[in-house]
């Protein structure tokens, strides 16, 4: 679930077409017609009806060439105004960079052939395609690719210029291209967080590991779909991420990414896609002691669509059927057992909800105006990408006294995703058993009271971006694996607060508040904060970290291998207040991060605070560690410390250790 997110890159079709527009022409049909020029002429066709080498830029209605960053109305009827690529296609069209498959078709979901990919890389390398009077339009590019070992007998399959390319084949080409360009691809991801990693062919395994490790392929850590075909929009996303981000000199046009909301990417759907439903309720009413079931792909067992409904003592069973697109399941509720959508108001009590289908979330609340009130019910999911209660798109979920158990990977018990919403939980037990499956994952505002939250093979809690988790009198525990999980190679921890930059969570301040109850970590740091601004408030929480070698809190940047900001500039900014709180353990803040820590209301901290070097050698910022101790609070040192500044109105027990301030002052009493 963490946004490693290989499926969500915020890169654009426009950039790719600015580098390699010819690769987007149809090589099997008649050449697309350009918008009518003032002279009334059409561009000449290439041999065999292909125009991929020689497209002329589209003309404006008055015959003038468009200038600058002009945004124009595009003629493509298959590019919806709410598509994630609409704005950038419009800008690219306005710049004269692209035309369509015809005068009204862009065909963003058309498959891509081997020849088209090779042509894209050929042009990305700065080559100009010469006019050809014989042979195939792609021969020149293919010859280049063979010379540079991008097409190689060692690739693992026989190159077919006109065959649709699979994702893993494209990754092999991309890997070979980047090696030719001199990029360091030595960092390999173990792919442990991807549920379909076993589908990767042996010949492609190293390429996939390298591209994920490099951060070129970046997503939510769920699926790779290595054997699936590519479409034009997805290809643009992946290639430009490599060409422009990893090797920016390859961007011959020197363009910067266009602005605008460009959600979507590799594997994602830009429109609401919810599939079908075995049973759909569209009229208000009460339904008691009824059973609903589904075994179909992309199918809900029960959907409540826009109606006000009470479900009492019902059984919902999603026993089979997979999702064709994981993100449609994550974002919109496709393949969920029970989906409430389109402003539905659903009250559920004494229900039993079971799902054993991949991407089969238990109860899903989608969309602004949709509210699910569920109480005294049991929710069990067993497959990957299948949360217990899921809230997205601005929906609301109110849960009381539930028993939720999830067993799959990427299957948080309390789960939210793109578009967020509001989740309020009171009482009950919420347990996850899979890897990469926190008890609660927040891209929304989640409040939980008087409940038990347990993650048996994952960190306990995750907050992404401008979202929150607030806990009152809850018992929370996590047990993140050191080897399995989408971010274990970055850090092992119990609570993570971060920004993935995937587009699934707005950039802003993350907030974690916990009052009363207990917080137990069985492995790794208690708190890990990176690439975000965060406010953390703890009051009277019983904190236990069973990993003696781990930090109480780690406030640092990250490698950026997963797209979490820019290496060396992706630190965290944390405002941490402990009120009537006992804290034990060490705190590390790196030089690109800041911590403002306040001990108040009889708090007691035993441990050290130290400023450490940023692992990526980023430029240091000021005020890395600012500590304030109020009159009735205490800090007991267990080692020497370094902080920027200290305001001590309480008690410090030095125990023979020192505190060194930024101005060189050394305190020892």
ChimeraX attribute file (.defattr): number of C-alpha atoms within 10 A of each C-alpha:
attribute: neighborCount
match mode: 1-to-1
recipient: residues
	/A:1	29
	/A:2	25
	/A:3	26
	/A:4	27
	/A:5	27
	/A:6	28
	/A:7	27
	/A:8	27
	/A:9	28
	/A:10	20
	/A:11	28
	/A:12	31
	/A:13	28
	/A:14	28
	/A:15	29
	/A:16	29
	/A:17	22
	/A:18	21
	/A:19	26
	/A:20	29
	/A:21	25
	/A:22	24
	/A:23	26
	/A:24	29
	/A:25	25
	/A:26	22
	/A:27	23
	/A:28	10
	/A:29	13
	/A:30	16
	/A:31	23
	/A:32	24
	/A:33	18
	/A:34	21
	/A:35	22
	/A:36	17
	/A:37	16
	/A:38	12
	/A:39	8
	/A:40	8
	/A:41	10
	/A:42	13
	/A:43	18
	/A:44	14
	/A:45	16
	/A:46	19
	/A:47	13
	/A:48	15
	/A:49	15
	/A:50	21
	/A:51	24
	/A:52	23
	/A:53	21
	/A:54	18
	/A:55	22
	/A:56	17
	/A:57	19
	/A:58	25
	/A:59	20
	/A:60	17
	/A:61	11
	/A:62	10
	/A:63	14
	/A:64	11
	/A:65	14
	/A:66	18
	/A:67	10
	/A:68	10
	/A:69	13
	/A:70	14
	/A:71	17
	/A:72	16
	/A:73	12
	/A:74	21
	/A:75	17
	/A:76	19
	/A:77	12
	/A:78	13
	/A:79	20
	/A:80	12
	/A:81	12
	/A:82	12
	/A:83	16
	/A:84	25
	/A:85	26
	/A:86	21
	/A:87	25
	/A:88	22
	/A:89	27
	/A:90	24
	/A:91	23
	/A:92	27
	/A:93	28
	/A:94	24
	/A:95	22
	/A:96	20
	/A:97	24
	/A:98	28
	/A:99	30
	/A:100	23
	/A:101	22
	/A:102	19
	/A:103	18
	/A:104	18
	/A:105	16
	/A:106	24
	/A:107	20
	/A:108	19
	/A:109	13
	/A:110	17
	/A:111	17
	/A:112	25
	/A:113	23
	/A:114	21
	/A:115	23
	/A:116	27
	/A:117	23
	/A:118	27
	/A:119	28
	/A:120	24
	/A:121	25
	/A:122	24
	/A:123	20
	/A:124	24
	/A:125	18
	/A:126	15
	/A:127	14
	/A:128	13
	/A:129	17
	/A:130	10
	/A:131	10
	/A:132	14
	/A:133	9
	/A:134	10
	/A:135	10
	/A:136	15
	/A:137	24
	/A:138	21
	/A:139	16
	/A:140	17
	/A:141	22
	/A:142	22
	/A:143	15
	/A:144	17
	/A:145	20
	/A:146	12
	/A:147	11
	/A:148	15
	/A:149	17
	/A:150	24
	/A:151	21
	/A:152	16
	/A:153	11
	/A:154	10
	/A:155	16
	/A:156	13
	/A:157	11
	/A:158	10
	/A:159	16
	/A:160	11
	/A:161	17
	/A:162	13
	/A:163	13
	/A:164	19
	/A:165	23
	/A:166	19
	/A:167	22
	/A:168	24
	/A:169	26
	/A:170	25
	/A:171	24
	/A:172	22
	/A:173	23
	/A:174	24
	/A:175	24
	/A:176	20
	/A:177	23
	/A:178	20
	/A:179	15
	/A:180	12
	/A:181	14
	/A:182	10
	/A:183	13
	/A:184	11
	/A:185	17
	/A:186	12
	/A:187	14
	/A:188	15
	/A:189	20
	/A:190	20
	/A:191	22
	/A:192	19
	/A:193	25
	/A:194	23
	/A:195	18
	/A:196	14
	/A:197	18
	/A:198	12
	/A:199	13
	/A:200	17
	/A:201	15
	/A:202	10
	/A:203	15
	/A:204	20
	/A:205	19
	/A:206	20
	/A:207	22
	/A:208	30
	/A:209	21
	/A:210	21
	/A:211	25
	/A:212	25
	/A:213	22
	/A:214	24
	/A:215	25
	/A:216	27
	/A:217	28
	/A:218	28
	/A:219	28
	/A:220	24
	/A:221	26
	/A:222	28
	/A:223	22
	/A:224	25
	/A:225	22
	/A:226	22
	/A:227	14
	/A:228	13
	/A:229	18
	/A:230	25
	/A:231	21
	/A:232	20
	/A:233	26
	/A:234	27
	/A:235	24
	/A:236	25
	/A:237	26
	/A:238	27
	/A:239	25
	/A:240	27
	/A:241	23
	/A:242	21
	/A:243	24
	/A:244	22
	/A:245	15
	/A:246	16
	/A:247	15
	/A:248	14
	/A:249	14
	/A:250	20
	/A:251	22
	/A:252	16
	/A:253	12
	/A:254	13
	/A:255	13
	/A:256	9
	/A:257	15
	/A:258	17
	/A:259	10
	/A:260	11
	/A:261	15
	/A:262	21
	/A:263	20
	/A:264	26
	/A:265	28
	/A:266	26
	/A:267	23
	/A:268	21
	/A:269	19
	/A:270	17
	/A:271	13
	/A:272	12
	/A:273	16
	/A:274	22
	/A:275	18
	/A:276	17
	/A:277	24
	/A:278	16
	/A:279	16
	/A:280	16
	/A:281	17
	/A:282	14
	/A:283	13
	/A:284	16
	/A:285	12
	/A:286	12
	/A:287	14
	/A:288	15
	/A:289	11
	/A:290	12
	/A:291	16
	/A:292	18
	/A:293	23
	/A:294	24
	/A:295	18
	/A:296	19
	/A:297	18
	/A:298	28
	/A:299	29
	/A:300	32
	/A:301	28
	/A:302	27
	/A:303	26
	/A:304	25
	/A:305	21
	/A:306	19
	/A:307	19
	/A:308	19
	/A:309	22
	/A:310	19
	/A:311	19
	/A:312	19
	/A:313	18
	/A:314	20
	/A:315	20
	/A:316	24
	/A:317	26
	/A:318	30
	/A:319	20
	/A:320	17
	/A:321	19
	/A:322	23
	/A:323	24
	/A:324	16
	/A:325	18
	/A:326	28
	/A:327	27
	/A:328	23
	/A:329	25
	/A:330	28
	/A:331	26
	/A:332	29
	/A:333	35
	/A:334	31
	/A:335	40
	/A:336	37
	/A:337	35
	/A:338	32
	/A:339	29
	/A:340	29
	/A:341	27
	/A:342	17
	/A:343	19
	/A:344	28
	/A:345	23
	/A:346	27
	/A:347	17
	/A:348	23
	/A:349	21
	/A:350	18
	/A:351	23
	/A:352	20
	/A:353	26
	/A:354	25
	/A:355	31
	/A:356	25
	/A:357	29
	/A:358	26
	/A:359	33
	/A:360	38
	/A:361	39
	/A:362	34
	/A:363	29
	/A:364	33
	/A:365	35
	/A:366	31
	/A:367	22
	/A:368	19
	/A:369	17
	/A:370	27
	/A:371	27
	/A:372	26
	/A:373	18
	/A:374	24
	/A:375	22
	/A:376	17
	/A:377	22
	/A:378	22
	/A:379	24
	/A:380	25
	/A:381	31
	/A:382	26
	/A:383	22
	/A:384	29
	/A:385	31
	/A:386	35
	/A:387	41
	/A:388	36
	/A:389	29
	/A:390	32
	/A:391	36
	/A:392	29
	/A:393	23
	/A:394	20
	/A:395	28
	/A:396	27
	/A:397	25
	/A:398	19
	/A:399	23
	/A:400	21
	/A:401	18
	/A:402	24
	/A:403	20
	/A:404	25
	/A:405	27
	/A:406	32
	/A:407	26
	/A:408	24
	/A:409	28
	/A:410	33
	/A:411	34
	/A:412	39
	/A:413	34
	/A:414	29
	/A:415	30
	/A:416	33
	/A:417	23
	/A:418	22
	/A:419	21
	/A:420	29
	/A:421	27
	/A:422	24
	/A:423	27
	/A:424	16
	/A:425	22
	/A:426	20
	/A:427	19
	/A:428	22
	/A:429	20
	/A:430	26
	/A:431	28
	/A:432	34
	/A:433	24
	/A:434	25
	/A:435	28
	/A:436	33
	/A:437	38
	/A:438	39
	/A:439	34
	/A:440	30
	/A:441	29
	/A:442	30
	/A:443	28
	/A:444	30
	/A:445	20
	/A:446	27
	/A:447	18
	/A:448	25
	/A:449	21
	/A:450	19
	/A:451	22
	/A:452	21
	/A:453	26
	/A:454	26
	/A:455	30
	/A:456	22
	/A:457	25
	/A:458	34
	/A:459	34
	/A:460	32
	/A:461	27
	/A:462	26
	/A:463	27
	/A:464	29
	/A:465	26
	/A:466	22
	/A:467	24
	/A:468	26
	/A:469	23
	/A:470	18
	/A:471	23
	/A:472	19
	/A:473	18
	/A:474	24
	/A:475	20
	/A:476	24
	/A:477	28
	/A:478	29
	/A:479	24
	/A:480	31
	/A:481	20
	/A:482	16
	/A:483	14
	/A:484	18
	/A:485	27
	/A:486	28
	/A:487	21
	/A:488	19
	/A:489	15
	/A:490	13
	/A:491	16
	/A:492	24
	/A:493	32
	/A:494	29
	/A:495	26
	/A:496	23
	/A:497	28
	/A:498	28
	/A:499	30
	/A:500	27
	/A:501	23
	/A:502	27
	/A:503	21
	/A:504	24
	/A:505	22
	/A:506	20
	/A:507	18
	/A:508	14
	/A:509	18
	/A:510	26
	/A:511	22
	/A:512	21
	/A:513	16
	/A:514	22
	/A:515	20
	/A:516	18
	/A:517	20
	/A:518	18
	/A:519	21
	/A:520	20
	/A:521	26
	/A:522	23
	/A:523	23
	/A:524	27
	/A:525	28
	/A:526	28
	/A:527	23
	/A:528	23
	/A:529	27
	/A:530	24
	/A:531	29
	/A:532	27
	/A:533	23
	/A:534	26
	/A:535	17
	/A:536	20
	/A:537	18
	/A:538	21
	/A:539	20
	/A:540	18
	/A:541	22
	/A:542	16
	/A:543	20
	/A:544	17
	/A:545	21
	/A:546	15
	/A:547	15
	/A:548	12
	/A:549	12
	/A:550	20
	/A:551	23
	/A:552	27
	/A:553	19
	/A:554	23
	/A:555	29
	/A:556	29
	/A:557	30
	/A:558	25
	/A:559	20
	/A:560	20
	/A:561	22
	/A:562	30
	/A:563	25
	/A:564	25
	/A:565	22
	/A:566	17
	/A:567	19
	/A:568	21
	/A:569	23
	/A:570	24
	/A:571	30
	/A:572	27
	/A:573	23
	/A:574	25
	/A:575	17
	/A:576	18
	/A:577	20
	/A:578	24
	/A:579	20
	/A:580	19
	/A:581	23
	/A:582	20
	/A:583	21
	/A:584	17
	/A:585	21
	/A:586	22
	/A:587	21
	/A:588	24
	/A:589	28
	/A:590	24
	/A:591	26
	/A:592	29
	/A:593	31
	/A:594	24
	/A:595	27
	/A:596	18
	/A:597	18
	/A:598	19
	/A:599	27
	/A:600	21
	/A:601	15
	/A:602	18
	/A:603	22
	/A:604	23
	/A:605	21
	/A:606	17
	/A:607	19
	/A:608	23
	/A:609	25
	/A:610	20
	/A:611	22
	/A:612	16
	/A:613	16
	/A:614	23
	/A:615	15
	/A:616	16
	/A:617	12
	/A:618	18
	/A:619	11
	/A:620	16
	/A:621	13
	/A:622	11
	/A:623	16
	/A:624	26
	/A:625	26
	/A:626	18
	/A:627	17
	/A:628	18
	/A:629	25
	/A:630	17
	/A:631	14
	/A:632	15
	/A:633	25
	/A:634	22
	/A:635	20
	/A:636	17
	/A:637	22
	/A:638	19
	/A:639	17
	/A:640	18
	/A:641	21
	/A:642	21
	/A:643	21
	/A:644	21
	/A:645	19
	/A:646	16
	/A:647	11
	/A:648	16
	/A:649	13
	/A:650	16
	/A:651	15
	/A:652	18
	/A:653	14
	/A:654	17
	/A:655	13
	/A:656	11
	/A:657	16
	/A:658	17
	/A:659	23
	/A:660	18
	/A:661	17
	/A:662	15
	/A:663	9
	/A:664	10
	/A:665	10
	/A:666	13
	/A:667	13
	/A:668	14
	/A:669	11
